[in-house]
């Protein structure tokens, strides 16, 4: 089919019922008023004018050329839209989205059918909006998202406090501190900017006030009622990202309404993600939209429920450009058969079902700075953000491993660990990593899971451990698709720390582990079909802008051998780049420092600082945002500070400070 001509509407105002104007950028197929077209909405706080511009300009022109209008809208309080943001996935945000969908469906150029898609925030809210059942919403594509906001996002993981919670709160404070572009909103840009700066929340306050899985987290978690989502959803994620559980959970919860794709990728769209191989996201999406939004009979409804890339023994690297493996398909997804491993009398991990009946207790108390090879919770680049060689952390962990495998073993799904533990405190954290040990000793993390032992029976009503008594616990690790090759070893590494990804408990009592009780269950791949996933025709699909100053990334771990302090430091500089059409130049710099002293869990601190710049000609603005998290035995101590400059003149300054009681956290 010949590509359809299209036009780009740089800004269109969508007025909501309360008078708030939301800013939209629209890619419109030519002749749509005479021949109405379906439309796809992406609804984000990440700024259509600069923040998501490269990926928008890689995708929506392709959709428009296929006769599908692309509607990229800044949510309330972001980009050029009016108002002030009020949190993540709030009822107001989701209601605004429903109003936008109704507006789209009512336009003369619309055929009345709307799709909604996005990655991360946009992947979350398209599923949440689907659960509200706006009439015109007919299908969704959700990438790198979650169906469970408490356990599968950057906040908590089985009751453990994630450091990403501070990182992301600082990120959103910085992102929302930026003004609208005067070229779009005119002279009101300064008034609008000052309103945002004055009223924008510091998200971490609200997140720390909900340390259990309560109604706050149930809101927006579609796993609470999968039946509410009645439209088809294509759910995509990457094994190198923190959101790898969602596609399988969506298929299990939504049944035939969902299709899943799992590739080797970081937290990016599949047509430009790393590591390769990539996938032809545009082709997949256009087939999906054409079927569900214009009734084209193209087989989209008959796609396998799960298509997954089975990693074939990749190796950690400074930059992972390509992961070996193969694509497989399962027409119907069923809970996999589990292969059990136990600990033998010699301490090895063994497939032999015979068990030694004598308890073999071992005490585990990890250094509090164990975990520096874990990488980020969600990864944006295939470098040190991804998990590195696990040898350093495994050397300080309790490790069980098999003999070299006599044959390859293939797995797809979520591993499960069960064991008996005792604790002399009210609780402790337990981290478990499934590791592929190559013949040369290289240790590749395949999957991991963490558990706050007070949450062993659930996240809504945590209970202290019965001191000194053994308790049976179950820890479900993250999903994986992996081949352990012949001659490799399967390793299970256990630790009571996984810092800085997981923040420490208020006490550090250690754990007594009954090795004889340990059961590791691995999800067998089972029956499948080999399949092909076409790669994008364009190997470099992102547009090129004008680079004024280069990007830079640094990460380091520093252990002071005198004081004992450990620092984990991150420096990310996007560089200064300008769009050739708008002339708007932007830059963001992130500096983050996590510190801890082994032996003192109350020594933990995290500081995240962001500098955001915007400029065009003689006009320039800059914001500097700093957020800090520390702790005592009883409390979380959080603070933040925002400064805004027009040129070199300080025009706004505000601070936040809060002390919040720890609740089994």
N, C-alpha and C positions, 0 to 999 in steps of 0.2 A: 504494500500500500504506500502511495506517495506521501511524503511528509506534508502536513497541512501547514500553511502559513499561519503565523500568530503575531500578536502584539503584546507588549508588556506595559501594563498600567502601573506606573511607579508607586502611586499611592491612591488608595480608595478608602474613604471613610465609611465605616459601618456603625450606625448609631443604635445603641442598645435602648431598652425600655426606660432606663433611668437617665438617659441623655448622654451617657458616656460614649465617646467616639473611639473606636478601635481602628488601628491603621492596618491596611491590607495591601500587599503587593500581589498583582494578578497577572498570570500568563494566560491570555485569552486566544483560543483558536479563531481564526478568521471566519466570518460568516456565522458566528454562533447564534445571533439573534434570529436569523432565518432558519438555521438548522441547529437547535439547542443541543448542548453537550453536557455530559456529566462533569462533576467537579470534585477535586480532592482538596481537603482542608488540612493544614498543619498549623497548630495553635500553640505558640511557645512564648516564653519570656526572654528569648536569647537574641532579639533584635534582628529584624529582617534587613535593616539598612546596612549593617556591618557584621553582626555576629555570625549569622548562619548564611551569609551571602554566597560563599563559594559552593557550599553543597546545594543551596537552592538553585544556583545557576548551572549546576551540573545535572539537575533532575527535572525541574519544571519545564524548561524548554522542550525536553524530550516528551514529556506528557502532553504538552500543548500541540506538538507536531503530530501526536497520535490522536488528536481531537479530544483531549481531556483538559479542562481548565484547572490550573493550579492556583490555590488561594492560600497565601502565606500570611498569617495574622499574628501581630504582637498582642499578647494578652494584656489585660488592664495593668497599667503602671509600668510597662516596659516599652522600649523602643520609642516609637512616635505615638503610642496610644495614651489616652487620658488616664488619670487616676493613679492609685498607689496599689501595689501588690499587697495581698493580705496573707500569703503563705503558699504552701504547696498543695495543689489539687483541692482547693477549698470548694465548698458548695457554690460560692459566688463565681469562681473560675469556671466550674463545670456548667453552671447555668448560662454564663456568658457564651460558652461554646455552643450550647444548644440554640441560643438566639442567633449566633452567627450561621449555624447550619440552616436554620429557618430562613434567614436572609438570603443565603445562597440559593436555596430551592425556589425562592419567590422571584428571582431575577428572570428577565425575558430570555437571557441566553442559556438558562439552566434547563435541563430535561427533568429536573426534580429529584434526581438521584445524586447523593453526596457520599463520598468516601472520606475517611479520616485516617491519617497516618502520622508517624513520627518516630524518632529515636530518643530514648531516654525520657525526658519530660513529656515530649509529644507522644512517645510510645505508651507511657503511663496513661495520660489523660484520654487518648483515643479509646482505650478499653473502658475507662471509667465513664466516659460519655456514652459509650455503647450501652452500658448497664442502665442508663437513664432512658434509653429507647426513644430518642428524638425521631419522629416519623420519617424524615428524609434521609437519615443515615442508613445506608444499605450494606456497607462493608468497611473493614478496617485492616490496616497493616501496621503491626506494632513491632518495633525493633528495640532490642536491649532495654526491656521494660520489666515490670513485675506484676504479679497478681496478688502478692502479699507484701504490703508496705512495711510491715514490722520486720519480717525475717529475711526479706530479699531486696533490700535497698541499702542506702549508705548509713543507716541509723543504728540498728541493732541486728545482731545475728545470734539467734537462740539465747537472747538475754545478754549477750556480750556487747559492750559499748565499742563501737567502731570509731577509729580516729577520723575516718572520712566524714563523720558528722560535723566536726569542727571545720575541716577543709571545705566542705560544701557550703556550710553556713557563711564562711568567709568569702567564698566565691560568689554566692548570691548577693551578699551585702555589697560587694564590689560591682557586680554586674548591674544591680538595680540603682547604683549611685550615679550612673552615667545619664547625661541629658538626651533629650530628643535632638534630632538634627534640625537646626534652624531652617535649612533649605526646604524642609517639609512642613514644619509647624509655624514658621515665621517668628515674629518678635516675642510670642508667648513662651518661647523655649525656656527662658530664664525663670519665669514664674513657675512653670511646670516642673522644672528641675528642682527648685527650692522646696516645692511641695513634696516631691519624692524624698529628698534628703531628710526633710523634717519627719516624715511619717513612715518611712519604710521600716519594717520590723527586722530584728536580728533573729533569724529563724531558730538558732540553737536554743534560745530560751524556751520556746514552745516544745521543741523536741525533747529537751531534758525534763520537762514537766510531765512527760508521759513515758516512763521507763518500763512500763508493762504494756502488754498488748491489749489496750483498752479501746473504747469507742473511737478515740482519735485516730488510731491506726486501722481500725476496721473500716472506717470511712475510706472509700477509694480502693479497698482491697477486694477485687472481684471474686476472690476465692471464698468470700463470705456467702456469695450467692451466684454461682456460675450461671444459673438458669436465667438470671436477669439479662445476660448478654445473648441476644437472639439473632445477631447478624454473624456472618462468616468473618473469621479473623485469621490472617496470615501472620504468624508470630515467629520472629527471627532473632537469633542471638549468636554470639561467638564464644568458643571455649576459652579464649584468653580474656574474657570479660567477667565482671562480677554478676551478671544477670543471666548466667547460663542455665539456671533451673527453669526459667519461665516457659520456654516453648513446650517442654514435656508436661509441665503442670497445666498449661493451657489446654493441651490436647486431652489430658486426663479429665479436666474439669468441664470443658466445652464439648467434648466428643467430636462428632462429625462436623461441627461448626468451625473447628480450628484445623489449620495445617501448620506444621512446624518445619523450620529450617535451622540447622545448627552447623556453623562453619568454624574455621580455625581462628576467627577474627577477634580483634580488640573492639572497643566501644565506638564503632564507626559503621556507616552505611556499607553494605557488602560490595558495592562496585568500586570502592576505593580504599577498603580496609586492608590492614596487615594483620598477621602474615598472609601471604598468598597461599593457595589459590583463591581468587576472588570469585564472585558470582555476578551474573547478569541481572542485577536488581531491577533495572529498568524493564527488561523483558518480562521478568516475573510479575512486576507490579502492573504493567499495562495489560497483561493477560488477566490478572485478577480483577482489575477495574473494568475491563471490557465485558467480562462475564457478569459481574454482580451489579454494575452500574448501567449497562446498556444491553444486557441479555444476549451477548455474543456467545454462541455455542463453541467454546474453544477447549473444553475439557478441564477447566480450572477446578470444577467441583469434584473431579475424579482424581486429583493429585493425591499421592501417598500422604497419609497423616503425618509421617515423619520422614524427612530427608536429613541425613547427618553425615558429616565428614569424620571418619574414624582416623584419628591421628595415629601415625605409624612411627612411634619412637622418635619424636623430634628431640632436639638438644637445646638446652638453654644457650643463649648467645647474647652478645652486647646489642645486637639488632637482629631480630628474627624476621627475615624477609620471606621465607617459604617454609611451610611445615609439610613434611611428607605424610601421605595418607591416601584414602580413597573415599568416594561418595557412595553411600548405601541408602536404600529406601525401605521403609516398612509401610505397606499399604494400610495396615491397621496397627496401632500401637497398643500393646498389652504390657502389663507389669512383667518385667523380665524375671526369668528363673535366676535364682541366686546361687553362686558358687561359694561354699564356705571354706574359710581358712581359720586355723587355730594355732596356738603356740604349743610347740612340742616340749617334751621334757628337757631338751637341750637348749630351749629358748628360741628356736627357729620358727618362722611362720611356715605352716605346713598345710597342704591340701588333704592329708591323711585324716579321716574322720575319727580315728582312735584318739582318745583323750587320756591324759595322766590325771588321775583323780586327786592327787595331793595339791593343796593350795600352794602357790609359790608367790608370795607377796613381794613386791618391790616398791620402794618409796621413790616418788618422783617429785622433785622441786626444781624447776628450771630457772636459769638466770632470767631476770626480768627484761633483759634486752635481747632475748632470743626472738628471732623473727625478721631480722633485717633483710633476708633474701625473699620475703613474701611478695614484694611488689605492691602495687596499688590495688584497692578494692575494684575500682573500674579503671580500665586502661585506655589511654588515648593514643599511645605510640608503642611500637613493638621494641622498646628498649628496656631500660631499667624499671619502667613501670610494670613490666611483666615479671613473674616469678623467676628468679635466677637459679643457679645451681644450688641445690638444697644441702650440699655437703656440709657447709658451715653450720647451719642450724641443726641438721640431723646429728652432727657430732656432739651436740649438747642436749640431745633428746633421748628418750627411751625408744629404742629402735628394735623392731622385729622384721626379719626378712627371709624370703624363701631361698632355697638353693637355686642355682641357674635353671631356668625353665627348660624342660625337655622339648616343649613345643610352644608355639605362639598361642596367646590367649587374647580374645577380643571381648570388649565390654562396652555396653551402652546403657546409661541410666545412673542411678544414685547409689553409691556404696553405703553400707550400713555397718556401724561398729557397735558392738554390745560388750559390756564388761562390768565387773563388780569393782567399785571403788569405795574408799573410806576417806573421810576428811576430818581433821581436828579443828576446823573452823566452820562457820556458818555456810560458807561456799568458797569455791575457787573456780577458775577458768580451766577448761581442758581443750586443747587443740589437737586435732588428728590430721595427718597428711598421708595421702597415698602417693608413693614415689616409685618411679621407674628408674632402677639402677642399671646403667649401661655396663657392658663388660669392662670398660676402662674406669669405672667408678663415677662417672658423671651421673648426677641425680636430678631427674626431671620431675617436678611436681605435677601429678595427674589430677588430683582432687584434694580438697581439704574441707574440714568442718570444725566449728568451735561451739562450745556449750558452757554457759554459766550454770553450774550445777544446781543452783537454787531454782533454775527453770527446767529441771529434768522432767517434771510432770506437766509442763505447759508454761506458756509465757504470760498468761493472764493473772495467775495467782501463785507467784513463786513461794517456795518453802525452804527454810534453812536445812542444811544437811544434818542428819542425826549424828552428832559428833562421835567419831570412833567406830561407827557401825558401817558395815559394808552395804552398799546400795547398788542395785542393778540399774544401769543407765543405757540408753540407746541414743546414739549420735548419728544422724543422717548427714552424710557428706554431700558436697555439691555434685551435680551431674557431670558426667564425662563420657566421651566416646574415644576409646583408646585400644590400641594393640600393644601388648607386651610381647616383644619378640623372643624367639628362642634364644637361650643363652643370657637373657636379662634376668634380673631379680625384681620381685615385688617387695617393696618395703612399706611398712607402717611405722610412722614416726609420731610419738606422743610427747606433748609438752604442756606445762601449765602456764606458759606465756607465748604470745605471738605478737610482739610489739615491733613497730608502732601500729600495725593494722588494728590490733585489739588492745584496748587500754586495760591496765591492771585492775584486779580486785582491790578492795581497801586493805585486805590482809593477804599474806602470802604463806598459807599453812602447808602447802604441798598436798600430795595425794598418795594414798597407799593403793596400789593396783594389784589385783589378783590376776596374775598372768594366765592361770589355768582357766579362768572364766571367759577369756577373750574370744570373741567370735567376730571375724571380719567377713562380711557378705558382699560379694562383687556381682554386679548385674550382667549376666551373660548376654552377648549380642543376639543370639538365637537366629531364627530364620530371617532372611533379608533378601533383597535383590540389589545387585549392582546397578548404579544409575549414573547418569552424566548430569553435571550442573554446568551449563555453558558459562564461560567467562565473558566479561564485558568486551565488546568490540573495541572500545577505546581504552587502552591501558593507562591513560593519564587523563581522567575525565574532569578534574577540577580546573576551573579557569585560572589564568595567571593574572596577578595584579602587579602594581608597581612597588617594588621593594626599596625602601629608603634606608633601612637598617636591618641587619640580619637577625634571625632567631638564634636562641642559645638555650641549651639544657645542661644542668649540672645536678648530680646526686652524689652524696657522700655519707659515709658513716665514720664518725670520729669517736674513738675510745680513749679517754684520758687515763693514762696508766698511773697517775698520781692520785687524782680525786675519785677515780672509778666511774665518772660520768660518761654516758654514751649519748651522742647527738646523731640524729638522722636528719640530714638537710637536703632541701629541694630548692632548685632555682629554675624557673621556667620563664622565658622571655619570648613572646611571639614575634618580636621584631616590629618595626614600623612599616606598614604597607598601606597603599592607597588604591581605591578603586578608580580605574581610568576614566569612567563616565561621571561619577559624582565628585571626584576629587577629595573625598573624605578619607583621611588617614587615621588609623587606629593602632593602638599598642596596649598589651596587657603584660604585666610582670608579676609573677608570684614568687614569694620567698617564704619557705616554711621550715620550721625548726622544731623537731620533737626531741625531748631530753628526758633521761631517766637515770637514776643511780641504782645499780643492782643491789638488792637487799632492802630497798626503801620504796614501796609502791606509791607513797605520798609525794615522792619527788617528781612524779610525772608532770611535764608541762608540754603544751603545744602552742605555737605561735604561728599564725598565718597572716602574711602581709601582702596586699595587692596594690599595685599602681595601675590605673587605667587612664589612657590618654586619647584624646580626640582632637584633630586639628584640620583646618582647611584655610589656606592663605594666612591672613593675620589673626584668624579666630582660633583659639585653643582653650581647652579645658582639661583638668586633671583631677582625679580623686585618689586619695590614699586611704586605704581601709586596713585596719589591723584588728585581728581577733585573737583572743587568748583563752585557753582552757587549762585549769590546774585542779587539784583536788586535795582534800583532807580525808580523814577516815570517814567523816560523816557527810561531807558536802562536795558538790562540784562548784568550782569557782570560775565564772566566765565573765569576760569583759570584751568590749569592742570599741573602736574609735574610728570616726569618719571625718576626713578633711576634704573640702572641695575648693578648687582654685579655678578662677577665670583668668587666663593668662598666668601671671605670677601673683595675683591678688587672692588671698584667702577670703572666700565669701561665705563659708559655712563650716561649722565644726560641731560635732555631737559625740557623746560617749554613752555607752551602755555598761551596766555592771549588775551582776546578779549572783546570788548564792542559792543553790538548789540542793535539797537533801538527796542523798543517794538512797535508792530504793532497791536493795539487793543488786546494786550496780557498782 
